[in-house]
Amino acid sequence: MNFSASNDYCGDGRFLQHSVIMQHIDKLELRPTDTVLDVGCGTGEETKSMAGKVKSVTGVDASEEMVAVAVKTNSAPNVAYSQWDARAVGDNPDWREGFDKAVCFFVLHWFPEQTQALRSISACLKPGGQALFIIDNHDDLLIFTQMTSFLKSHEKWGAFVQDYKSSLFMWNLSVQETQKVFKAFGWAEAKCEVRRHELVLSEIQLKLSLKTNLGETPLIPAAALDDYLQDQWQWALDRYGDKSQPRHVLIGYESMVVHAWK
């Protein structure tokens, strides 16, 4: 993740994430009396959206930059933001068994201690509480992973990113394996499904997604950033161009969607 570009991680900058979330958010059945914990809230777009349907939402993110943008752009009277790590939310005594619902969207792939986060989020729910997880699944389908290979082999950008090591830890588990993991780490039940999404992105949507999601981006000199993004766009357009919509790309994306009960 490129936290220096947190201001761009909204709107078109997170079109992919928002589109997938909107396809699944209703699984959680939010109610006016619910207190909700949003783990990995980013810039708070869904946090604020959920706040209009429930009693209160607490949004937490490990990034100081993301939390600052969330407070500035997506505050509401019943929303509270805090800088906190997903793996440690259960250590906060004020949050332990304090929430009816929790969400965790596109977070677990950013660190290897995924089961620690599962246990920690479970600890924050009241008995019988529910959570909805959307987890990046197979990395061979993720354009960001493929883009890393493209950049490392590029005659110009390779010099800047050659030593970069991806910080992604993809889920890469089957439905049955996922259910076993959730039950082993504090969840009474987990309904799991692998979902393949196909999303059409414009030039600005893809460029902003790459700018904000790729960890390589801060390694590129600021003066060369526009050329760097343009080369990525052209590569994606050549490879994934949508024949039905000129100057758009059709991106395949796979996620594990988990609706779990404590």
VEXNU-287196 format. One record per residue (C-alpha): residue in three letters; y, x, z. Coordinates in steps of 0.001 Angstrom, whole numbers, padded with zeros to 6 digits, always signed. Example, Ala and Ser with C-alpha at 12.3 -4.5 7.8 and 13.67 -1.06 7.14 Angstrom:
ala-004500+012300+007800;ser-001060+013670+007140;
This chain:
met+000000+000000+000000;asn+003522+001206-000759;phe+005482+000100+002312;ser+008674+001691+000995;ala+008731-001185-001543;ser+008211-003947+001054;asn+011322-005768-000161;asp+009537-006336-003484;tyr+006354-007682-001861;cys+007386-011298-002300;gly+007638-013828-005100;asp+006494-012202-008333;gly+005493-009100-006370;arg+002601-010922-004748;phe+001820-013532-007367;leu-001856-012525-007380;gln-002314-012767-003605;his-000341-015997-003281;ser-002247-017664-006128;val-005605-016916-004526;ile-004457-017975-001048;met-003182-021314-002343;gln-006612-022059-003823;his-008258-021798-000396;ile-005710-022439+002376;asp-006643-026124+002729;lys-010115-025123+003948;leu-008514-024470+007335;glu-007313-028075+007891;leu-004053-027229+009644;arg-002795-029850+012114;pro+000615-030513+013737;thr-000645-029447+017169;asp-002136-026133+016009;thr-001014-022701+017114;val-001810-020185+014362;leu-002175-016396+014251;asp-001444-014812+010857;val-003031-011349+010906;gly-001565-009083+008253;cys+001306-011445+007493;gly+003123-009026+005195;thr+006541-010397+004262;gly+005720-013752+005847;glu+005713-016104+002873;glu+002534-017959+003882;thr+003487-017604+007547;lys+006619-019657+007053;ser+004816-022095+004772;met+002156-022785+007421;ala+004842-023189+010084;gly+005968-026401+008420;lys+002565-027956+009129;val+001776-026754+012664;lys+003226-026321+016150;ser+003799-022555+015829;val+002755-019447+013930;thr+002647-015853+015137;gly+002713-013372+012271;val+001588-009803+012890;asp+001460-006802+010588;ala+000820-003112+011120;ser+003767-002201+008884;glu+007184-001997+010505;glu+008743-002382+007055;met+006809-005574+006278;val+007691-007145+009623;ala+011368-006334+009100;val+011364-008100+005721;ala+009478-011078+007194;val+012029-011482+009994;lys+014897-011259+007513;thr+013552-013551+004798;asn+010936-015880+006304;ser+012008-016752+009828;ala+011783-020255+011283;pro+012266-021756+014764;asn+008497-021937+015348;val+007634-018529+013848;ala+007400-015252+015782;tyr+006784-011875+014132;ser+005407-008740+015743;gln+004233-005307+014635;trp+000557-005146+015567;asp-002675-003753+014184;ala-005406-006216+013127;arg-007975-004135+014990;ala-006120-004523+018293;val-004698-008073+018371;gly-007397-009072+020844;asp-006083-006462+023289;asn-002883-008431+023812;pro-003449-010524+026968;asp-000874-013075+025836;trp-002861-013747+022677;arg-006398-013714+024017;glu-007883-017211+023514;gly-004374-018386+022724;phe-004686-019779+019189;asp-006334-022756+017535;lys-006460-021160+014092;ala-006149-017730+012508;val-005770-016434+008973;cys-006351-012949+007636;phe-005577-012584+003937;phe-006149-009359+001962;val-006165-007164+005073;leu-009662-005888+005893;his-009895-003623+002852;trp-007114-001399+004216;phe-009186+000261+006970;pro-012826+001168+007661;glu-013040-000496+011097;gln-013433-003960+009618;thr-015886-005251+012215;gln-013508-004157+014970;ala-010867-006426+013442;leu-013345-009309+013213;arg-014119-009040+016918;ser-010446-008670+017814;ile-009332-011725+015840;ser-012161-013776+017346;ala-010923-012829+020818;cys-007552-014431+020042;leu-009044-017846+019265;lys-009716-020621+021711;pro-013380-021668+021992;gly-014198-023573+018830;gly-011191-022124+017016;gln-011294-021571+013263;ala-010219-018756+010959;leu-009917-018227+007235;phe-010450-014786+005729;ile-009901-013694+002135;ile-011320-010227+001590;asp-011181-007990-001479;asn-014750-007680-002655;his-016228-005452-005379;asp-013924-002568-006271;asp-015170-002240-009854;leu-013385-005524-010642;leu-010084-004602-008992;ile-007339-003490-011367;phe-005722-001346-008668;thr-008887+000758-008408;gln-009067+001136-012172;met-005389+002041-012303;thr-005991+004956-009947;ser-008496+006423-012424;phe-006018+005902-015281;leu-003214+007656-013416;lys-005315+010648-012394;ser-006315+011264-016004;his-002790+010711-017367;glu-001125+013788-018884;lys+002136+013127-017033;trp+001322+011159-013872;gly-001886+013040-013085;ala+000133+016002-011829;phe+001661+013820-009103;val-001409+011837-008015;gln-004320+014208-008625;asp-004932+014812-004908;tyr-004396+011189-003897;lys-007315+009606-002066;ser-007570+005837-002122;ser-007249+004097+001229;leu-009229+001057+000065;phe-012434+000096+001871;met-013837-002748-000175;trp-016095-005353+001419;asn-018942-005103-001132;leu-021336-007362+000802;ser-023323-010404-000267;val-022828-013854+001226;gln-025909-013432+003429;glu-024825-009981+004600;thr-021332-011287+005354;gln-022706-014144+007460;lys-024787-011697+009506;val-021776-009445+010105;phe-019579-012314+011294;lys-022249-013650+013654;ala-022794-010159+015058;phe-019124-009778+015899;gly-018103-012886+017782;trp-018366-015790+015343;ala-020644-018789+015877;glu-020646-019843+012241;ala-019317-018498+008948;lys-019233-020333+005644;cys-018955-017688+002949;glu-018478-017774-000789;val-017841-015165-003456;arg-015048-016333-005736;arg-014159-014854-009095;his-010565-015559-010049;glu-008911-015113-013424;leu-005137-014890-013206;val-002540-014536-015940;leu+000314-012195-015002;ser+003605-011509-016750;glu+005043-008032-017164;ile+007284-008300-014103;gln+004487-009752-011966;leu+002076-006948-012798;lys+004671-004193-012458;leu+005759-005418-009032;ser+002129-005818-007937;leu+001413-002225-008943;lys+004634-000960-007389;thr+003898-002531-004015;asn+000097-002244-003820;leu-000604+001227-005179;gly-000539+004023-002632;glu+000207+006488-005436;thr+003630+005025-006156;pro+005544+006906-003378;leu+004316+010162-004934;ile+006261+009486-008128;pro+009890+010749-008324;ala+012306+007828-008058;ala+013979+008791-011335;ala+010647+008419-013159;leu+009538+005155-011536;asp+010487+002887-014434;asp+008566+005058-016937;tyr+005596+005191-014560;leu+005444+001393-014296;gln+005958+000970-018024;asp+003003+003238-018810;gln+000826+001244-016414;trp+001944-002018-017979;gln+001158-000797-021485;trp-002293+000400-020380;ala-003013-002981-018788;leu-001649-004876-021795;asp-003867-002888-024170;arg-006914-003478-021996;tyr-006363-006953-020556;gly-003875-008597-022903;asp-004199-012388-022895;lys-004595-013479-026515;ser-003374-016993-025730;gln-000123-015791-024094;pro+001643-012827-025707;arg+002988-010206-023306;his+000745-011399-020470;val-002430-009915-019021;leu-005563-011725-017872;ile-006849-010143-014669;gly-010311-010739-013226;tyr-010481-010598-009460;glu-013291-011122-006948;ser-012911-012060-003300;met-015088-013026-000379;val-013743-016211+001211;val-014916-016862+004758;his-014218-019984+006825;ala-015414-019072+010316;trp-015687-020759+013720;lys-015669-019077+017097;
